[in-house]
Amino acid sequence: MSMQNSDFYQAEQYLKLGLYPQAFEAFMALEVGNIDCTFLAPCKMALNGQLNQSQLEVLFHELERELNNKNPQAIYNYGVVKSYLGDLQKATELLQLAMDLGVPEARGALSRLLLK
């Protein structure tokens, strides 16, 4: 576990230094294949405008896999990013599913989206 913590610390350091490609790679390495993956850090980077188009595509590819796995928190994070990027149809679908899968904050996010 300490290995993962040091990797997470390293990823956070890259982020603080503005080394976004390195931070993205490091965060993705921690998430992909992890049973409890949520892709929270890469999704936050997307919301902060720190990812380029090809990185977004890599992230969305992994999130689509988590969608197929019915991973509630990853689906919620995906929905928030899609909402932020203006893909309202996909965001609505994702947030609805996250809500159905029991993510408490999904209801509020979906309400805000539908009020826009």
All heavy atoms as an XYZ file, in Angstrom:
917
protein
N       0.816     -1.195      0.000
C       0.000      0.000      0.000
C       0.862      1.263      0.000
O       0.524      2.244     -0.640
C      -0.936     -0.031      1.224
C      -2.041      0.996      1.182
S      -3.159      0.690     -0.190
C      -4.055      2.207     -0.214
N       1.996      1.235      0.694
C       2.854      2.427      0.753
C       3.359      2.802     -0.642
O       3.533      3.973     -0.942
C       4.037      2.192      1.689
O       4.852      1.166      1.171
N       3.564      1.792     -1.492
C       3.970      2.051     -2.874
C       2.933      2.920     -3.562
O       3.249      3.909     -4.195
C       4.125      0.709     -3.611
C       4.415      0.826     -5.078
S       6.001      1.627     -5.371
C       5.956      1.790     -7.142
N       1.657      2.559     -3.394
C       0.584      3.311     -4.020
C       0.524      4.728     -3.450
O       0.318      5.688     -4.187
C      -0.748      2.606     -3.809
C      -1.829      3.183     -4.693
C      -2.815      2.140     -5.170
O      -2.821      1.027     -4.683
N      -3.637      2.501     -6.110
N       0.722      4.882     -2.147
C       0.703      6.196     -1.527
C       1.815      7.075     -2.072
O       1.602      8.256     -2.324
C       0.815      6.091     -0.001
C      -0.447      5.508      0.605
O      -1.489      5.449     -0.036
N      -0.344      5.068      1.839
N       3.007      6.491     -2.255
C       4.104      7.288     -2.790
C       3.828      7.650     -4.250
O       4.155      8.746     -4.691
C       5.442      6.573     -2.635
O       5.506      5.452     -3.486
N       3.188      6.745     -4.993
C       2.819      7.045     -6.378
C       1.786      8.163     -6.421
O       1.844      9.045     -7.271
C       2.251      5.805     -7.086
C       3.321      4.744     -7.340
O       4.511      5.053     -7.181
O       2.944      3.619     -7.685
N       0.833      8.125     -5.501
C      -0.190      9.162     -5.443
C       0.452     10.498     -5.088
O       0.155     11.520     -5.689
C      -1.278      8.806     -4.425
C      -2.392      9.803     -4.404
C      -3.389      9.772     -5.383
C      -2.443     10.793     -3.443
C      -4.411     10.711     -5.388
C      -3.460     11.740     -3.436
C      -4.449     11.697     -4.412
N       1.375     10.473     -4.121
C       2.095     11.680     -3.719
C       2.856     12.254     -4.913
O       2.824     13.462     -5.156
C       3.059     11.367     -2.563
C       3.907     12.543     -2.181
C       3.375     13.586     -1.419
C       5.229     12.629     -2.600
C       4.154     14.682     -1.086
C       6.007     13.724     -2.270
C       5.469     14.755     -1.516
O       6.232     15.849     -1.200
N       3.504     11.380     -5.674
C       4.257     11.811     -6.859
C       3.318     12.479     -7.868
O       3.628     13.530     -8.425
C       4.964     10.613     -7.497
C       5.837     10.975     -8.673
C       6.998     11.877     -8.283
O       7.867     11.486     -7.527
N       7.004     13.091     -8.792
N       2.157     11.859     -8.097
C       1.173     12.409     -9.026
C       0.709     13.786     -8.564
O       0.608     14.729     -9.367
C      -0.016     11.459     -9.155
N       0.465     13.920     -7.251
C       0.055     15.209     -6.679
C       1.149     16.263     -6.873
O       0.852     17.421     -7.142
C      -0.220     15.048     -5.179
C      -1.480     14.283     -4.867
C      -2.714     15.163     -4.944
O      -2.856     16.081     -4.128
O      -3.535     14.930     -5.846
N       2.408     15.841     -6.721
C       3.528     16.766     -6.911
C       3.571     17.267     -8.352
O       3.759     18.452     -8.592
C       4.860     16.103     -6.532
C       5.053     15.920     -5.056
C       4.891     17.218     -4.277
O       3.919     17.409     -3.563
N       5.824     18.137     -4.441
N       3.420     16.366     -9.303
C       3.386     16.765    -10.715
C       2.298     17.812    -10.941
O       2.507     18.806    -11.623
C       3.093     15.559    -11.622
C       4.224     14.584    -11.797
C       3.966     13.214    -11.842
C       5.541     15.006    -11.964
C       4.996     12.292    -12.032
C       6.574     14.087    -12.142
C       6.299     12.733    -12.179
O       7.310     11.833    -12.373
N       1.147     17.567    -10.339
C       0.006     18.470    -10.500
C       0.349     19.848     -9.934
O       0.119     20.869    -10.588
C      -1.218     17.874     -9.797
C      -2.574     18.494    -10.097
C      -2.867     18.492    -11.597
C      -3.665     17.747     -9.358
N       0.917     19.878     -8.731
C       1.287     21.144     -8.073
C       2.299     21.917     -8.915
O       2.276     23.139     -8.946
C       1.879     20.883     -6.693
C       0.845     20.547     -5.638
C       1.460     20.575     -4.250
C       0.479     20.093     -3.208
N       0.811     18.773     -2.661
N       3.180     21.180     -9.570
C       4.223     21.814    -10.381
C       3.712     22.217    -11.768
O       4.456     22.784    -12.557
C       5.419     20.863    -10.534
C       6.195     20.568     -9.246
C       7.151     19.412     -9.453
C       6.935     21.807     -8.779
N       2.459     21.881    -12.055
C       1.910     22.218    -13.370
C       2.353     21.266    -14.467
O       2.228     21.577    -15.652
N       2.888     20.111    -14.077
C       3.315     19.102    -15.054
C       2.121     18.197    -15.352
O       2.044     17.053    -14.892
C       4.495     18.294    -14.499
C       5.738     19.121    -14.151
C       6.764     18.269    -13.419
C       6.352     19.723    -15.418
N       1.165     18.747    -16.088
C      -0.114     18.064    -16.263
C      -0.025     16.731    -17.000
O      -0.663     15.768    -16.573
C      -1.141     18.997    -16.914
C      -1.357     20.257    -16.110
C      -1.334     21.502    -16.706
C      -1.556     20.202    -14.724
C      -1.526     22.656    -15.963
C      -1.737     21.357    -13.971
C      -1.725     22.583    -14.603
O      -1.900     23.714    -13.861
N       0.767     16.627    -18.071
C       0.861     15.310    -18.730
C       1.393     14.223    -17.786
O       0.861     13.117    -17.740
C       1.817     15.555    -19.898
C       1.714     17.023    -20.169
C       1.489     17.660    -18.822
N       2.422     14.568    -16.999
C       2.985     13.600    -16.062
C       1.977     13.268    -14.958
O       1.840     12.111    -14.555
C       4.279     14.140    -15.432
C       5.418     14.286    -16.420
C       5.472     15.661    -17.088
O       4.464     16.334    -17.276
N       6.666     16.079    -17.474
N       1.270     14.282    -14.470
C       0.265     14.060    -13.425
C      -0.840     13.149    -13.961
O      -1.256     12.206    -13.286
C      -0.324     15.390    -12.963
N      -1.289     13.421    -15.175
C      -2.347     12.616    -15.783
C      -1.912     11.161    -15.904
O      -2.624     10.253    -15.487
C      -2.717     13.183    -17.157
C      -3.757     12.375    -17.876
C      -5.073     12.389    -17.452
C      -3.420     11.602    -18.973
C      -6.045     11.639    -18.109
C      -4.376     10.851    -19.643
C      -5.691     10.868    -19.209
N      -0.708     10.951    -16.440
C      -0.174      9.583    -16.591
C      -0.105      8.881    -15.238
O      -0.486      7.717    -15.105
C       1.231      9.605    -17.206
C       1.282     10.043    -18.651
C       0.543      9.124    -19.605
O       0.628      7.884    -19.425
O      -0.128      9.636    -20.512
N       0.383      9.583    -14.231
C       0.562      8.988    -12.906
C      -0.793      8.656    -12.271
O      -0.962      7.563    -11.716
C       1.364      9.937    -12.011
N      -1.750      9.575    -12.367
C      -3.079      9.305    -11.811
C      -3.756      8.152    -12.550
O      -4.387      7.295    -11.932
C      -3.974     10.546    -11.866
C      -3.666     11.577    -10.817
C      -3.472     12.906    -11.164
C      -3.596     11.233     -9.467
C      -3.210     13.868    -10.203
C      -3.332     12.192     -8.494
C      -3.138     13.516     -8.860
N      -3.624      8.129    -13.875
C      -4.246      7.061    -14.656
C      -3.639      5.704    -14.297
O      -4.352      4.717    -14.177
C      -4.116      7.333    -16.153
C      -4.967      8.491    -16.647
S      -6.761      8.286    -16.422
C      -7.135      7.181    -17.781
N      -2.324      5.678    -14.085
C      -1.649      4.427    -13.713
C      -2.189      3.891    -12.388
O      -2.282      2.671    -12.200
C      -0.136      4.649    -13.630
N      -2.565      4.797    -11.485
C      -3.123      4.378    -10.197
C      -4.547      3.847    -10.345
O      -4.995      3.035     -9.533
C      -3.140      5.556     -9.217
C      -1.782      6.015     -8.705
C      -1.918      7.344     -7.982
C      -1.169      4.971     -7.783
N      -5.275      4.331    -11.348
C      -6.693      4.007    -11.499
C      -6.954      2.764    -12.347
O      -7.759      1.918    -11.982
C      -7.441      5.186    -12.151
C      -7.443      6.435    -11.295
C      -8.526      6.448    -10.226
O      -9.211      5.427    -10.020
O      -8.699      7.492     -9.601
N      -6.294      2.685    -13.501
C      -6.601      1.630    -14.470
C      -6.347      0.264    -13.866
O      -5.270     -0.001    -13.331
C      -5.784      1.825    -15.770
C      -6.008      0.659    -16.729
C      -6.159      3.137    -16.446
N      -7.360     -0.588    -13.916
C      -7.228     -1.938    -13.389
C      -7.417     -2.049    -11.886
O      -7.391     -3.134    -11.340
N      -7.603     -0.906    -11.224
C      -7.823     -0.910     -9.777
C      -9.291     -1.221     -9.515
O     -10.175     -0.630    -10.134
C      -7.437      0.461     -9.215
C      -7.574      0.542     -7.707
O      -8.246     -0.270     -7.079
N      -6.930      1.540     -7.135
N      -9.552     -2.124     -8.599
C     -10.927     -2.560     -8.319
C     -11.804     -1.409     -7.829
O     -12.992     -1.344     -8.130
C     -10.924     -3.757     -7.323
C     -12.303     -4.404     -7.273
C     -10.460     -3.353     -5.945
C     -12.545     -5.393     -8.363
N     -11.226     -0.464     -7.093
C     -11.997      0.654     -6.536
C     -11.801      1.948     -7.313
O     -11.904      3.035     -6.750
C     -11.589      0.898     -5.073
C     -11.934     -0.293     -4.190
O     -13.015     -0.881     -4.407
O     -11.136     -0.612     -3.310
N     -11.507      1.857     -8.588
C     -11.183      3.069     -9.341
C     -12.400      3.993     -9.464
O     -13.529      3.538     -9.604
C     -10.624      2.730    -10.715
S     -11.787      1.870    -11.769
N     -12.127      5.290     -9.370
C     -13.176      6.301     -9.549
C     -12.756      7.330    -10.606
O     -13.585      8.079    -11.092
C     -13.433      7.084     -8.248
O     -12.249      7.798     -7.893
C     -13.850      6.155     -7.115
N     -11.454      7.374    -10.909
C     -10.901      8.355    -11.841
C     -11.173      9.788    -11.382
O     -11.275     10.701    -12.193
C     -11.415      8.110    -13.277
C     -10.891      6.822    -13.850
C     -11.584      5.639    -13.703
C      -9.670      6.796    -14.505
C     -11.091      4.439    -14.199
C      -9.155      5.604    -15.015
C      -9.875      4.429    -14.859
N     -11.262      9.976    -10.058
C     -11.557     11.302     -9.516
C     -10.491     12.328     -9.902
O     -10.824     13.409    -10.390
C     -11.710     11.245     -7.989
C     -12.022     12.583     -7.315
C     -13.337     13.162     -7.837
C     -12.078     12.429     -5.805
N      -9.218     12.020     -9.681
C      -8.161     12.998     -9.956
C      -8.103     13.366    -11.452
O      -8.067     14.552    -11.778
C      -6.815     12.501     -9.447
N      -8.116     12.383    -12.366
C      -8.121     12.766    -13.786
C      -9.389     13.551    -14.170
O      -9.311     14.474    -14.988
C      -8.068     11.434    -14.530
C      -7.542     10.444    -13.552
C      -7.958     10.934    -12.195
N     -10.516     13.226    -13.557
C     -11.754     13.969    -13.836
C     -11.640     15.409    -13.332
O     -12.068     16.343    -14.012
C     -12.964     13.274    -13.220
S     -13.489     11.795    -14.130
N     -11.037     15.584    -12.157
C     -10.818     16.939    -11.636
C      -9.907     17.719    -12.583
O     -10.114     18.912    -12.814
C     -10.183     16.900    -10.246
C     -11.172     16.648     -9.133
C     -10.475     16.761     -7.780
C     -11.439     16.633     -6.631
N     -10.710     16.521     -5.348
N      -8.886     17.053    -13.113
C      -7.992     17.717    -14.067
C      -8.775     18.159    -15.305
O      -8.559     19.254    -15.821
C      -6.834     16.792    -14.459
C      -5.835     16.538    -13.344
S      -4.439     15.515    -13.903
C      -3.559     16.698    -14.970
N      -9.694     17.315    -15.756
C     -10.536     17.670    -16.911
C     -11.367     18.910    -16.591
O     -11.469     19.832    -17.408
C     -11.432     16.501    -17.302
N     -11.937     18.954    -15.388
C     -12.756     20.092    -14.979
C     -11.932     21.370    -14.860
O     -12.451     22.468    -15.038
C     -13.450     19.802    -13.639
C     -14.473     18.668    -13.637
C     -15.016     18.442    -12.235
C     -15.607     18.948    -14.615
N     -10.652     21.219    -14.553
C      -9.763     22.378    -14.420
C      -9.093     22.764    -15.741
O      -8.213     23.617    -15.760
C      -8.698     22.108    -13.349
C      -9.307     22.063    -11.959
O     -10.281     22.753    -11.676
N      -8.750     21.234    -11.095
N      -9.496     22.098    -16.817
C      -8.933     22.427    -18.129
C      -7.472     22.045    -18.282
O      -6.741     22.655    -19.054
N      -7.049     21.017    -17.555
C      -5.633     20.623    -17.550
C      -5.337     19.455    -18.485
O      -4.204     18.994    -18.546
C      -5.204     20.288    -16.124
C      -5.287     21.498    -15.208
C      -5.236     21.142    -13.732
O      -5.546     20.027    -13.332
N      -4.876     22.114    -12.917
N      -6.355     18.969    -19.218
C      -6.150     17.834    -20.124
C      -6.359     18.279    -21.566
O      -7.232     19.100    -21.849
C      -7.144     16.703    -19.805
C      -7.096     16.124    -18.399
C      -8.078     14.969    -18.275
C      -5.690     15.668    -18.036
N      -5.562     17.711    -22.447
C      -5.772     17.981    -23.870
C      -6.761     16.966    -24.437
O      -7.199     16.059    -23.731
C      -4.430     17.983    -24.631
C      -3.741     16.633    -24.612
O      -4.384     15.574    -24.619
N      -2.424     16.646    -24.592
N      -7.095     17.108    -25.708
C      -8.118     16.268    -26.318
C      -7.751     14.782    -26.271
O      -8.585     13.948    -25.961
C      -8.370     16.709    -27.767
C      -9.639     16.144    -28.377
C     -10.893     16.388    -27.528
O     -11.113     17.486    -27.030
N     -11.704     15.363    -27.353
N      -6.498     14.456    -26.562
C      -6.122     13.036    -26.580
C      -6.159     12.438    -25.169
O      -6.524     11.275    -24.989
C      -4.771     12.817    -27.249
O      -3.734     13.345    -26.468
N      -5.815     13.235    -24.156
C      -5.906     12.748    -22.776
C      -7.374     12.544    -22.381
O      -7.698     11.556    -21.718
C      -5.239     13.739    -21.817
C      -3.725     13.770    -21.968
C      -3.105     14.957    -21.273
O      -3.673     16.043    -21.213
N      -1.909     14.755    -20.738
N      -8.245     13.459    -22.817
C      -9.676     13.295    -22.547
C     -10.177     12.002    -23.184
O     -10.958     11.273    -22.563
C     -10.473     14.481    -23.088
C     -10.435     15.760    -22.253
C     -11.141     16.891    -22.996
C     -11.054     15.560    -20.881
N      -9.719     11.719    -24.395
C     -10.154     10.489    -25.074
C      -9.708      9.247    -24.308
O     -10.480      8.296    -24.169
C      -9.650     10.462    -26.517
C     -10.454     11.403    -27.411
C      -9.799     11.696    -28.748
O      -8.938     10.897    -29.191
O     -10.156     12.728    -29.358
N      -8.475      9.272    -23.803
C      -7.975      8.150    -22.986
C      -8.838      7.998    -21.727
O      -9.261      6.895    -21.384
C      -6.490      8.377    -22.604
C      -6.035      7.379    -21.537
C      -5.607      8.276    -23.842
N      -9.112      9.126    -21.082
C      -9.934      9.109    -19.868
C     -11.331      8.574    -20.170
O     -11.838      7.702    -19.457
C     -10.009     10.524    -19.280
C     -10.890     10.692    -18.040
C     -10.441      9.789    -16.898
C     -10.888     12.156    -17.599
N     -11.949      9.061    -21.242
C     -13.304      8.629    -21.582
C     -13.342      7.148    -21.961
O     -14.304      6.457    -21.638
C     -13.894      9.484    -22.706
C     -14.151     10.916    -22.307
C     -14.266     11.898    -23.269
C     -14.276     11.282    -20.977
C     -14.506     13.215    -22.906
C     -14.516     12.606    -20.602
C     -14.632     13.573    -21.581
N     -12.281      6.682    -22.600
C     -12.193      5.257    -22.939
C     -12.258      4.408    -21.657
O     -12.995      3.429    -21.589
C     -10.905      4.977    -23.718
C     -10.687      3.531    -24.006
N     -11.362      2.854    -24.994
C      -9.874      2.618    -23.411
C     -10.974      1.588    -24.998
N     -10.076      1.420    -24.050
N     -11.479      4.814    -20.653
C     -11.473      4.079    -19.378
C     -12.811      4.226    -18.662
O     -13.304      3.267    -18.051
C     -10.331      4.554    -18.481
C      -8.948      4.194    -19.001
C      -8.722      2.704    -19.213
O      -9.302      1.887    -18.463
O      -7.954      2.350    -20.117
N     -13.399      5.410    -18.730
C     -14.686      5.624    -18.060
C     -15.806      4.824    -18.725
O     -16.704      4.346    -18.054
C     -15.015      7.124    -18.011
C     -14.151      7.912    -17.023
C     -14.328      9.406    -17.237
C     -14.457      7.537    -15.586
N     -15.716      4.662    -20.046
C     -16.701      3.819    -20.748
C     -16.595      2.371    -20.249
O     -17.602      1.690    -20.100
C     -16.494      3.866    -22.266
C     -17.021      5.126    -22.918
C     -18.549      5.276    -22.866
O     -19.267      4.251    -22.936
O     -19.020      6.416    -22.740
N     -15.373      1.936    -19.992
C     -15.173      0.585    -19.450
C     -15.826      0.474    -18.073
O     -16.483     -0.520    -17.766
C     -13.677      0.275    -19.366
C     -13.380     -1.129    -18.891
C     -11.911     -1.438    -18.906
N     -11.375     -1.380    -20.259
C     -10.096     -1.167    -20.551
N      -9.221     -0.977    -19.601
N      -9.683     -1.147    -21.793
N     -15.664      1.507    -17.254
C     -16.269      1.498    -15.917
C     -17.788      1.593    -16.002
O     -18.499      1.052    -15.160
C     -15.696      2.618    -15.046
C     -14.235      2.414    -14.689
C     -13.934      1.014    -14.203
O     -14.615      0.543    -13.263
O     -13.024      0.365    -14.753
N     -18.287      2.254    -17.038
C     -19.725      2.308    -17.287
C     -20.244      0.892    -17.530
O     -21.255      0.478    -16.952
C     -19.990      3.217    -18.493
C     -21.427      3.379    -18.977
C     -22.339      3.875    -17.875
C     -21.463      4.319    -20.175
N     -19.523      0.133    -18.339
C     -19.901     -1.268    -18.604
C     -19.812     -2.128    -17.353
O     -20.569     -3.082    -17.201
C     -19.021     -1.865    -19.711
C     -19.265     -1.197    -21.050
O     -20.356     -0.680    -21.312
N     -18.256     -1.177    -21.892
N     -18.891     -1.763    -16.450
C     -18.734     -2.495    -15.184
C     -19.718     -2.016    -14.120
O     -19.675     -2.495    -12.992
C     -17.302     -2.328    -14.638
C     -16.266     -2.987    -15.519
O     -16.594     -3.848    -16.326
N     -15.021     -2.565    -15.386
N     -20.536     -1.037    -14.456
C     -21.515     -0.465    -13.509
C     -20.831      0.057    -12.240
O     -21.275     -0.218    -11.122
C     -22.592     -1.500    -13.144
C     -23.443     -1.966    -14.321
C     -24.599     -1.018    -14.553
C     -25.592     -1.514    -15.585
N     -25.174     -1.262    -16.964
N     -19.742      0.802    -12.426
C     -18.988      1.393    -11.312
C     -19.628      2.744    -10.963
O     -19.431      3.719    -11.680
C     -17.522      1.564    -11.747
C     -16.672      2.263    -10.711
O     -17.142      3.058     -9.915
N     -15.376      1.991    -10.746
N     -20.407      2.801     -9.865
C     -21.218      3.986     -9.579
C     -20.441      5.295     -9.497
O     -20.827      6.284    -10.113
C     -21.863      3.663     -8.223
C     -21.739      2.202     -8.044
C     -20.550      1.769     -8.833
N     -19.351      5.316     -8.739
C     -18.623      6.573     -8.529
C     -17.914      7.028     -9.805
O     -17.898      8.221    -10.110
C     -17.627      6.421     -7.372
C     -17.213      7.740     -6.751
C     -18.368      8.549     -6.169
O     -19.177      8.024     -5.403
N     -18.456      9.812     -6.519
N     -17.363      6.102    -10.564
C     -16.721      6.459    -11.831
C     -17.764      7.004    -12.812
O     -17.505      7.978    -13.525
C     -15.999      5.255    -12.430
N     -18.947      6.398    -12.828
C     -20.026      6.859    -13.712
C     -20.453      8.276    -13.322
O     -20.652      9.139    -14.177
C     -21.224      5.884    -13.670
C     -20.824      4.555    -14.324
C     -22.452      6.482    -14.358
C     -21.817      3.422    -14.109
N     -20.553      8.516    -12.024
C     -20.901      9.857    -11.540
C     -19.847     10.883    -11.987
O     -20.185     11.937    -12.525
C     -21.028      9.862    -10.002
C     -21.144     11.249     -9.448
C     -22.322     11.980     -9.575
C     -20.057     11.862     -8.823
C     -22.417     13.277     -9.093
C     -20.150     13.153     -8.334
C     -21.331     13.855     -8.481
O     -21.417     15.139     -8.010
N     -18.572     10.572    -11.766
C     -17.495     11.497    -12.146
C     -17.512     11.762    -13.653
O     -17.307     12.896    -14.099
C     -16.140     10.950    -11.692
C     -16.015     10.933    -10.172
O     -16.725     11.632     -9.467
N     -15.112     10.106     -9.674
N     -17.767     10.722    -14.421
C     -17.872     10.820    -15.880
C     -19.013     11.780    -16.239
O     -18.862     12.667    -17.082
C     -18.122      9.420    -16.436
C     -18.019      9.218    -17.922
C     -17.479     10.173    -18.778
C     -18.466      8.014    -18.480
C     -17.395      9.936    -20.144
C     -18.380      7.774    -19.832
C     -17.844      8.739    -20.672
O     -17.754      8.499    -22.022
N     -20.140     11.624    -15.573
C     -21.293     12.486    -15.816
C     -21.001     13.947    -15.519
O     -21.400     14.835    -16.274
N     -20.281     14.196    -14.434
C     -19.922     15.571    -14.060
C     -19.026     16.190    -15.137
O     -19.245     17.333    -15.548
C     -19.232     15.607    -12.670
C     -18.640     16.976    -12.387
C     -20.227     15.219    -11.585
N     -18.046     15.425    -15.614
C     -17.150     15.941    -16.663
C     -17.931     16.201    -17.950
O     -17.771     17.253    -18.579
C     -15.965     14.976    -16.921
C     -15.163     15.412    -18.144
C     -15.063     14.903    -15.694
N     -18.777     15.269    -18.342
C     -19.569     15.438    -19.561
C     -20.489     16.666    -19.446
O     -20.673     17.407    -20.409
C     -20.387     14.176    -19.869
C     -19.562     13.076    -20.501
C     -19.055     13.516    -21.855
C     -18.490     12.396    -22.679
N     -18.096     12.863    -24.015
N     -21.052     16.874    -18.274
C     -21.894     18.036    -18.021
C     -21.078     19.318    -18.201
O     -21.494     20.253    -18.887
C     -22.459     17.952    -16.603
O     -23.054     19.158    -16.227
N     -19.896     19.345    -17.597
C     -19.004     20.501    -17.673
C     -18.605     20.800    -19.121
O     -18.506     21.952    -19.523
C     -17.756     20.239    -16.820
C     -16.712     21.301    -16.934
C     -16.857     22.522    -16.273
C     -15.573     21.092    -17.704
C     -15.893     23.510    -16.385
C     -14.599     22.078    -17.820
C     -14.771     23.284    -17.159
O     -13.808     24.261    -17.274
N     -18.410     19.742    -19.906
C     -17.983     19.902    -21.300
C     -19.163     20.171    -22.242
O     -18.971     20.326    -23.441
C     -17.199     18.669    -21.763
C     -15.864     18.444    -21.050
C     -15.240     17.133    -21.486
C     -14.905     19.598    -21.292
N     -20.371     20.196    -21.688
C     -21.532     20.575    -22.484
C     -22.219     19.439    -23.219
O     -23.119     19.676    -24.020
N     -21.811     18.183    -22.954
C     -22.478     17.040    -23.571
C     -23.640     16.656    -22.647
O     -23.559     15.710    -21.876
C     -21.496     15.877    -23.740
C     -22.087     14.696    -24.501
O     -23.325     14.658    -24.675
O     -21.312     13.804    -24.893
N     -24.725     17.434    -22.738
C     -25.803     17.321    -21.757
C     -26.568     16.013    -21.860
O     -27.002     15.466    -20.851
C     -26.740     18.522    -21.875
C     -26.051     19.889    -21.708
C     -27.062     21.015    -21.691
C     -25.178     19.932    -20.468
N     -26.722     15.502    -23.071
C     -27.444     14.241    -23.232
C     -26.710     13.098    -22.531
O     -27.285     12.349    -21.746
C     -27.641     13.931    -24.717
C     -28.536     12.725    -24.947
C     -28.769     12.453    -26.425
O     -28.404     13.239    -27.296
N     -29.382     11.320    -26.711
N     -25.412     12.989    -22.807
C     -24.591     11.928    -22.185
C     -24.521     12.146    -20.665
O     -24.632     11.197    -19.891
C     -23.189     11.938    -22.804
C     -22.254     10.879    -22.260
C     -22.536      9.507    -22.813
C     -21.442      8.521    -22.438
N     -21.678      7.197    -23.012
N     -24.361     13.400    -20.253
C     -24.267     13.713    -18.827
C     -25.542     13.301    -18.103
O     -25.485     12.697    -17.023
C     -23.999     15.201    -18.630
N     -26.694     13.603    -18.692
C     -27.981     13.259    -18.083
C     -28.106     11.752    -17.913
O     -28.481     11.258    -16.837
C     -29.151     13.791    -18.952
O     -28.996     15.203    -19.094
C     -30.493     13.493    -18.314
N     -27.749     11.031    -18.966
C     -27.786      9.563    -18.951
C     -26.884      9.001    -17.839
O     -27.294      8.139    -17.063
C     -27.264      9.130    -20.329
C     -27.417      7.717    -20.760
C     -26.782      7.559    -22.149
O     -27.196      8.234    -23.117
O     -25.833      6.736    -22.239
N     -25.654      9.523    -17.756
C     -24.680      9.041    -16.771
C     -25.113      9.363    -15.345
O     -25.027      8.515    -14.452
C     -23.301      9.647    -17.054
C     -22.614      9.159    -18.328
C     -21.470     10.095    -18.701
C     -22.130      7.729    -18.186
N     -25.572     10.593    -15.127
C     -25.964     10.995    -13.777
C     -27.213     10.238    -13.327
O     -27.338      9.880    -12.158
C     -26.167     12.512    -13.714
C     -24.881     13.329    -13.874
C     -25.194     14.810    -13.997
C     -23.897     13.075    -12.747
N     -28.127      9.984    -14.256
C     -29.318      9.193    -13.942
C     -28.904      7.786    -13.504
O     -29.383      7.263    -12.501
C     -30.238      9.117    -15.169
C     -31.507      8.315    -14.948
C     -32.472      8.990    -13.966
O     -32.858     10.127    -14.182
N     -32.845      8.289    -12.912
N     -27.985      7.193    -14.250
C     -27.505      5.854    -13.924
C     -26.791      5.849    -12.565
O     -27.011      4.955    -11.744
C     -26.577      5.332    -15.032
C     -26.020      3.924    -14.821
C     -27.126      2.885    -14.662
C     -25.109      3.541    -15.981
N     -25.948      6.858    -12.332
C     -25.239      6.957    -11.049
C     -26.240      7.048     -9.902
O     -26.063      6.407     -8.856
C     -24.303      8.159    -11.054
N     -27.303      7.819    -10.116
C     -28.346      7.953     -9.104
C     -29.003      6.585     -8.857
O     -29.171      6.166     -7.714
C     -29.378      8.977     -9.564
C     -30.276      9.487     -8.481
S     -31.310     10.847     -9.079
C     -32.624      9.898     -9.851
N     -29.329      5.900     -9.942
C     -29.940      4.567     -9.843
C     -29.019      3.581     -9.132
O     -29.483      2.652     -8.471
C     -30.294      4.015    -11.228
C     -31.380      4.830    -11.936
O     -32.061      5.643    -11.260
O     -31.536      4.668    -13.152
N     -27.706      3.780     -9.280
C     -26.714      2.893     -8.653
C     -26.384      3.332     -7.223
O     -25.505      2.766     -6.589
C     -25.446      2.821     -9.499
C     -25.581      2.101    -10.847
C     -24.326      2.281    -11.681
C     -25.891      0.619    -10.655
N     -27.072      4.370     -6.751
C     -26.951      4.734     -5.338
C     -25.916      5.779     -4.982
O     -25.507      5.870     -3.827
N     -25.472      6.596     -5.948
C     -24.527      7.678     -5.625
C     -25.346      8.873     -5.122
O     -26.103      9.456     -5.888
C     -23.683      8.088     -6.852
C     -22.745      9.234     -6.494
C     -22.909      6.899     -7.388
N     -25.216      9.223     -3.826
C     -26.081     10.246     -3.243
C     -26.003     11.610     -3.941
O     -27.016     12.261     -4.138
C     -25.614     10.360     -1.790
C     -24.570      9.336     -1.576
C     -24.253      8.683     -2.872
N     -24.801     12.028     -4.320
C     -24.650     13.363     -4.902
C     -25.140     13.452     -6.349
O     -25.241     14.534     -6.908
C     -23.215     13.870     -4.777
C     -22.159     12.981     -5.389
C     -21.575     11.948     -4.430
O     -22.317     11.403     -3.588
O     -20.374     11.670     -4.534
N     -25.455     12.314     -6.959
C     -25.897     12.305     -8.357
C     -27.232     13.025     -8.537
O     -27.447     13.708     -9.533
C     -25.988     10.875     -8.877
N     -28.114     12.904     -7.570
C     -29.433     13.550     -7.675
C     -29.292     15.069     -7.795
O     -29.889     15.691     -8.667
C     -30.310     13.191     -6.484
C     -31.709     13.802     -6.554
C     -32.553     13.432     -5.340
N     -32.769     12.000     -5.220
C     -33.715     11.323     -5.880
N     -34.505     11.950     -6.723
N     -33.848     10.030     -5.696
N     -28.473     15.656     -6.931
C     -28.256     17.109     -6.968
C     -27.612     17.548     -8.260
O     -28.006     18.559     -8.859
N     -26.620     16.790     -8.716
C     -25.928     17.129     -9.965
C     -26.893     17.046    -11.143
O     -26.883     17.905    -12.028
C     -24.741     16.193    -10.183
N     -27.746     16.036    -11.134
C     -28.726     15.863    -12.204
C     -29.739     17.003    -12.178
O     -30.073     17.569    -13.215
C     -29.432     14.508    -12.059
C     -30.371     14.105    -13.190
C     -29.639     14.072    -14.535
C     -31.001     12.746    -12.899
N     -30.198     17.377    -10.993
C     -31.136     18.496    -10.856
C     -30.545     19.781    -11.404
O     -31.196     20.514    -12.149
C     -31.533     18.707     -9.393
O     -32.110     17.535     -8.881
N     -29.283     20.077    -11.030
C     -28.619     21.293    -11.518
C     -28.509     21.277    -13.033
O     -28.727     22.291    -13.692
C     -27.228     21.428    -10.894
C     -27.265     21.870     -9.433
C     -25.888     22.229     -8.909
N     -24.960     21.111     -8.895
C     -24.907     20.183     -7.943
N     -25.746     20.235     -6.923
N     -24.024     19.211     -7.980
N     -28.191     20.107    -13.575
C     -28.034     19.960    -15.016
C     -29.366     20.234    -15.732
O     -29.418     20.955    -16.719
C     -27.542     18.547    -15.345
C     -27.302     18.213    -16.806
C     -26.212     19.100    -17.380
C     -26.913     16.755    -16.951
N     -30.450     19.670    -15.202
C     -31.743     19.804    -15.840
C     -32.306     21.218    -15.692
O     -33.153     21.632    -16.476
C     -32.720     18.779    -15.269
C     -32.330     17.315    -15.544
C     -33.266     16.364    -14.837
C     -32.297     17.028    -17.040
N     -31.819     21.977    -14.712
C     -32.268     23.357    -14.518
C     -31.561     24.347    -15.448
O     -31.998     25.473    -15.581
C     -32.051     23.781    -13.056
C     -32.991     23.142    -12.044
C     -32.563     23.495    -10.627
C     -34.443     23.568    -12.281
N     -30.483     23.909    -16.068
C     -29.703     24.806    -16.942
C     -30.521     25.200    -18.164
O     -31.191     24.403    -18.750
C     -28.413     24.142    -17.388
C     -27.325     24.279    -16.355
C     -26.003     23.693    -16.848
C     -24.943     23.801    -15.776
N     -23.753     23.059    -16.107
